[in-house]
Amino acid sequence: MKEFDINFKSDRISVLEHVLLTSENENEKLEAINQLIRKSDDRAQLAILKALEDSFQRVREKAIQSIKLSSIPDEIFVPSLVKLLDDEFPKIREKAIQLLKEMAKEEFLPYFQNKLNDESDLVRAIAIQAIGKIGHRGGFESLITQFHSETSPLTKRSLLQNIARIGGETTINFLITILRNTNEMTEVRSEAALALAKSGSSKALNSITSVLNSAPSSYLKLRLIQPLAFIHEEKTVDFLIELFTDEFQKRNFQISSVKLLDPWNYEFKVLDDSAKIISTVIKTLGILGHKKAIPFLLNTLNSVYNLIRIQSVAALFQFNDVSINERLISIVSDKNEGHRFKEMMLAVMNKINKESLTNLGLSMNSVNLSLYRKFIDEFFI
């Protein structure tokens, strides 16, 4: 590079900065930034900062990707980032708003609000996250307005997650409204349920279960069961057990199209709705981890249906309880128990906690995991 031959006795950072400011060659500027990146001096970062206003898109992009927040005072850095929020290239706008989000200062709220209508999905998503992170009530109305104008379920879900971070009774009531809105897509309603469950609100359980009980589709039911794992109340356990009983009695778990007594061969997609709900209920009880569920789960180990038993093994093993583990060991040791079922038990327990399985003195040496990999992958979705 001819500019680099100017004066080797000069300060190297000054030479590279001179290249960034005066060269008309894009590649020379990119090489100058590459060399500045390798300098530990903060002056190198200040030199790169000046390239944020360069006429070459690749130079601006390289510069903003190379900047370190900790090296430049905010009062110098922020004005440059704000200008880049309106850059014509999405990748530059995305990085600029990401850096502003990492600072998460309340005075940046107007910048984030202005980018809620950006053409880039990622810029909008980051703006939403930033407003939620700041948690300012002034940002609440912006997110609500954006929610009602959005058509993308993915963006709506992100909006709900960040609206929930702001908190307060108004937020809770908004989440309940979305949960109850039958015109909303299932994915959006279930996201509202999840945010509500995580909020700790006393309204969460009743709001979710009332919608769940009246849900017209099993798919909606399935999506609403899972958030209940975040509501650690006895009433949650009671509701899930009652739901299990209702679904079990409804179909009596007689599914002729599925070989339930050979679960390692079955396809999840062909399970009927009741079987999926029953499976999800047991999984949720395991994640919930409430001791009140233990007697019920232990009882389901006696089921004639191996699918239920395997789900219960997985749920119980997560409690890491001595008496429960003794019960599971007794099943593995039972000579009358099916060999393949015992292997499946070990495979599931190994997936959940390999160390705990070893500590119990149970060995996977005789288990060919490849036989059960497809089942395990589907099982833990």
N, C-alpha and C positions, 0 to 999 in steps of 0.2 A: 504494500500500500504506500503510494508516494507521499501521502500526508504524514505517515509515521516516520519519514526520514527527515522531518523538519529539524529537530534538534534533540538528539538522544541524551543530551546532558540536561534537558529540561525535565521538570517534574512529569512523570509518565501519565498521571491522571489528568493533568492540564492538557497534555498533548491529545489524549483520547477525547477529552471534552471538546477540544478545538475541532477535532474531526466531526463530532456529532453536530456541532453548530455551523460548520462551514462547508463540509463536503456535500457534493451533489450526487454522490454515488451511494445507492441504497446498500449495497453489499459492504462497502467500507464502514458505513454506520453500524450495520449489524455486527461486524467484526469488532468494532470499537466497544460495543455493549458487551460482547462476549469476553473481552479482555477486562473490562471494568468489573464484571461479575466476580472475577477471580481476585479482585482487590478487597482486602479486609477494611480498608479505610472508609469511613462514612462519607468522605468527599466523593468517593466513587459512586455512591448511591445518589448523591446530590447531582452528579453529572448525568447519571441515567435519567433522573427526574426531568431534566431539560428536554429529553427526547420524547416526552409524552405529548409534546405539541408539534412533533415532526410531521412533515407533509406526507411521508411514506407510511402507509398503513402497517406494513410489516415491522417497521422500526417502532412505531407506537405500540404495537402488540408485544414485540420483544421487550420493550422498556417496561411496560406495565406488568408483564410476567416476571420481571427480574427485580422489581422493587421490593424492599423489605420494610414493613411498617415501623419496626423498632429503630430504624436508622435515620428516619427523617421526622422532624417536628411536625405535628399535625397542622399547625398554622401555615406551613409551607406546602405540605402534601395535599391537604384537603381541596384547596381551590383547583388544583390540577385534576384531581379525580372528578370533581363536580363537572368540569368542562367535558370530560370524557364520557359522562353519562349520556351525552347526546351525540357521541361519535356515530358515524354512519355504519360502522362495522359491529355486528352483535357481539363478537368475542371480546372486543375491547370494552363495550358497555358492561358485559357480564363480569369481567374482572374488576372493573372500576366499582361497580355496586357491591361486589363481594368484599372488596377491601373496606369500603365504607361500612358495610354490615359488621365486619369484624371489630370496628371501633365502637359501634352501637351507641352513639351519642344521641341524646334526645333532640338536639338541635338539627340533626340530620333528617328528622321525620318528614319535613316537606319534600326533600329529595326522593325519599322512598315512595311517598304518596304519589308524586308526579310520574313515577315509573311503573305504576300499577297498570297502565295501559300501553306499555311498551310492546312492540311487535314481537320481541323475543320472549318465548315461553319461560326461558331460564331467568331472564332479567326480571320478569314479573314474579316468578317464584322466589327469587332472592329478596325482592322488595317486600313480599308478603312475610317472609321469614324475619326480615330485619324489623318490620313494624311489630311483629309478635315478640321479638327479642327485647325491643325497647320497652314494650308493655305499657305504653302510654295510652290513656283513655282517649286521647285525641285521635289515635290511630284506629280505634275500634270502629268508628263510623266509616272510615275509609275502607276497611276490610269488609264490612257489611255491604257497603255499596258495591264493591268489587265482586263480592259473592253473588249478588243478585244479577249482575251483568255477565258473569262467566258462563260459558257453555261446556267447558272442559271438566269432566268429573275429577280428573287428576288435580287440576288447579283448585277446584272447589274443596277437595280433601285437604290440600295444603292450607287453604284459607281457614278451614275449620280448626286445624291443628294450631294455627297461630292466633286465631281468635280466642281459643281456649287458654292460651298462655297469658292473655291479658286479665282474665278472671273477672270475678264479680257476679252479682246476681243477674245483671242484664245479660251477661255472657251465657250463664246457665239457661236462662229462659230462651235465648236465641237457639241454643243447641237443642233444647227440647222441641222447639217449633220445627226445626229442620228434621229431627227424628220422626216427628209425627206427620210430616208432609208427604202424603202418598204420591205426589207428583214428582218428587225427587227420585233420582236413581238409587238403587239399593246400596251401591258402594258409598254414596254420599251420606245416606241415612245411617249406615253402619259406622262411618267415620264420626258422625255426630254422637252416636252411642258410645264409641270408644273414648272420645274426648270427655263426654259426660261422666263415664265410669271412672276415668282417671282424675276427675276434678275433685272427688271426695264429697260432692254435694249429697245432701240427704235426700234429694229428689231423684238421684240417679237410678236407684234400683226400681222404684215404682214406675218411673217413666219408661225404662227399657223393657221391663217385663210386661207392662200393659200393651205396648206395641207388639212385643213378641207373641203374646197370647192371641192377638187378633191378626197376626201376619197372614196375608192371603197366600203367600208362597213359602215353600220349604227353604228356598234359597235365602230369602230374607231372614227366616228363623235362624238358619245356620250362621249368618253374618252377625246376628244380634246376640247369639249365645256367647261367643268368644269374649266380648268386652266384659262380661260378668266376672271374669277371672280377676278383674281389678277392684271388685267391690267385696271387701273382706268382711262379710257379715254372715251370721248364721242363717238369716233369711235367704241369702243367696244360695246357700247349700240346700235349704228346704225347697226352694223353687226348682233348682236343677234336678233334684231327686224326683220331684213330682212330675217334671217334664219328661224325665226318663221313663217313669212308670206309665204315663199317658201314651207315649210313643210306642212303648213295648206292647202295651195292651191293644193299641190301635191295629197293629199288624201282626202281633204275636211273633214278630221277627221271623215269619215264614217267608223266605225269599227264594223261590224255586230257581230263579235264574243265577243264583250265586252259590258257590260251594263254601258255605260258611264254616263247615267243619274242616276245610282245607284252606285256611285264610292266606297262606303263603302263595297260593295260585290265583287268588281272586283279583279282579280289576276294580279299583275304586270307582271308576266311572259307571259301573253297572249296578252298584249298590242302590237300593231304592231310598226314597227320602227319609223314611223312618230310621233306617239303618245308619244313615249319615248323621242324623240328629242325635241318635243314641251314642254314636262314636264321639261326636263333638262334645256332648254333655260330660262323658267320662274324662275326656282330655281336659276340659275346662275345670273339672273338680280337682284334677291333679295339679294344674297350674295354680289354682286358687290356694291349695295347700291348707285348707281349714280342717282342723282335727275332727270336726263334726261329720265330715264326709267319710272318715276311715271305716266305721262299721258297715256302711252301705257298700263301699268299694270291696271290702273283704268278703262280703256276702256274694258279690257278683263274680268272685273267683270260682264259685260253685256252679256257674251257669253252664248249660250244655253247649253254648255257642262260643267257640274259640275266639271269635272276633271280640266279643265282650270281655272275655278273660284276658286276652292280650292287652286290650286297652286298660283294663284295671291293673294289670301288672305294671304297666308303664306309669299309671297315675300313682299307685302306691309306692313304687320305688323312689319317686321324687320326694317322699316324706323323710326318707333316710332315718326311719324309726327302727329300733332294735327288734321289737316284737313283730313288726310287719316283715322285716327282712328274714326273720326266722320262719315265718309262714311261707315266704317265697322260696326259701331254701328247701323247705319240706316238700314243696311241689316238685322241685328239680330232683330231689332224692327219691321221690315216690316211684317205685318200680312199675306201678300200674298206670302211670301217666304216659301218654304217648311220647315217643322219642322226638318226633318232629316238633311237637308243641313245646317241649322242654328246650329244644334248640332255638326255637323262635323266642321264647322267654329270654334266654341268654343273649340273643342278638339284640333284642329291644333294650335290655338292661345295660348292655355294653354301649349302646348308642347314647343312652342317657348319662351314664357315669361309669366309665371304664374302671376308674380307680376304686370306686365303691364296690364294684363287682369283684375285683381282685381281693379287696380287703375281706370280703365275705368267704373267700376261699373257693369261689366258683371259677372254673376254668373255661376258656373259649377254645382250647386246643383242638377239641373234637368237632367244633362247629365250622362248617364251610359257609362263611358269610356271603360268598358270591350267590349262593342259592336263595338268599333272602334279601339281597340288596334292593331289588325292585320294590318289594313289599315295604322294607324299611324306609325307602325314599318317599313312597306314597304315604306311609303311616305318619311321618313327622312333618307333613305339609302344614 
